[in-house]
């Protein structure tokens, strides 16, 4: 399904899907996939999401790849589980981003990610680490209760205040 234009709502709620490639797709309406189980390879890289993206309580059995995607009205990954890497490298999130209570068994990668509104990492756990090289937060950020057990890389991160000081890290920290 690469490079498709979907004008209406996309509803994958409570589905079990496997080996899906949405790379380069343009989703004009809401993208709803709460409680969806993503088995196998699932690519959502270089996508445009015009409506809200809801992946609440979703499970990704491999990586969750959103590299270079644009989220016009926000992103919700609250209480999601990712067995691989959650990658938002180069993504732009215009609306609120709820990345709270995530369970990540590998890395959270935010290389050059731009959060233009509120972003919450509250009570998320990254067992592999957090790569935040040159990430930008323009709105309020909350990382209260977040734990990173691997490498915590926050070099070049810009955010109002010091929200990333709230992170409990149990590995190496570079900032």
Secondary structure, 3 states (H helix, E strand, C coil): CCCCEECCCEECCCCEEEEEECCCCEECCCEECCCCEEEEEEECCCCEECCCEECCCCEECCCEECCCCEECCCEECCCCEECCCEECCCCEECCCEECCCCEECCEEECCCCEECCCEECCCCEECCEEECCCCEECCCEECCCCEECCEEECCCCECCCCHHHHCEECCCEEC
